[in-house]
Amino acid sequence: MSNEVIAVLGAGSWGTALANVAAENGHDVRLWTYKPEQVVEINEQHRNSKYLGDNPLDEGVVATADMTEAVRDATIVLSVVPTKATREVSKHLSEVLAELDQQIVLIAATKGLEPGTYKRASEMLAEEVPATQRLGLGIISGPSHAEGVIKHDPTLVSAVSEDLATAERVQAAFTNNVFRVYTNTDLIGAEFGAALKNVIAIGAGALESLGFDANAKAGLFTRGLAEISRLGQAFGANPITFMGLSGVGDLFVTATSVHSRNYRAGVQLGEGKKLDDIVENMGMVIEGISTTKVAHELALKKHVEMPITSTIYRVLYEGQDIKEAINELMGRPVSQEGK
């Protein structure tokens, strides 16, 4: 494995965990954050306590609040900021790359769809960072809570790019004996799976808090995955992708784990808490809330039937009672499975 210079933009839980994997693999790692206090804590205490508690970070993770310092000489740049910040950060990155006269492999590790434009993370990056500044474009996706990765739980993810050589380069940079990376070339399918599973996870959390057992959860997961696959295929995704790490794998971990913000948000919705209070108290971005609206709007535009997503949309944005919504969902006309 050749040594890479890797810049990670965004020092939340997932960005920090990915930076730590890269540092443990012996790469030169710079972690960019706009928060000076994070820089001090990471560099002096080797912790990111707000997001990853007392779990120690490899001393090779070097934080900086200066993007030029982070990106200079980088061979791979990971964008791991929330969806709503992706364009702003990407524009800044492009300006820095222009100043440095530098090309990089650009990888997104953000799971969401942009409100209004409905763009995937890789599409936003491609629009803001010109092809002349990129040697490759792709994403990292799969069932991978940062809280598990930092503790060295065996984790499997996909490096996805329409250019297989780009995916293989990311695979080589991040694979080790506890973090296994597969390659995939279906960027559309992987990104839709990564984004839309957050919607189903909100529903799963609500079922948990309402006291429903395995039957209801299995039904939600299965039919939810069918919805994700239908919408993804409407945009050209390979249906097989949704049976893999970026589909059923990511859905399972996000819809069953207390580490999932979307699952926890669903739990609190089921408990009767107000959405605004849930968002305020979480302290971190809940991607599934905005993604629910995007998915609902896309389903209408593409004439794709997504009853579970539409139900969660009504609960989140129209204030429908969850129990009433579940009754309506279960009372829909029966149909043939697979349609």
Secondary structure, 3 states (H helix, E strand, C coil): CCCCEEEEECCCHHHHHHHHHHHHCCCEEEEECCCHHHHHHHHHHCCCHHHHCCCCCCCCEEEECCHHHHHCCCCEEEECCCHHHHHHHHHHHHHHHHHHCCCEEEEECCCCECCCCCCEHHHHHHHHCCHHHEEEEEEEECCCCHHHHCCCCCEEEEEECCCHHHHHHHHHHHCCCCEEEEEECCHHHHHHHHHHHHHHHHHHHHHHHCCCCHHHHHHHHHHHHHHHHHHHHHCCCCHHHHHCHHHHHHHHHHCCCCCCHHHHHHHHHHCCCCHHHHHHHHCCCCHHHHHHHHHHHHHHHHCCCCHHHHHHHHHHHCCCCHHHHHHHHHCCCCCCCCC
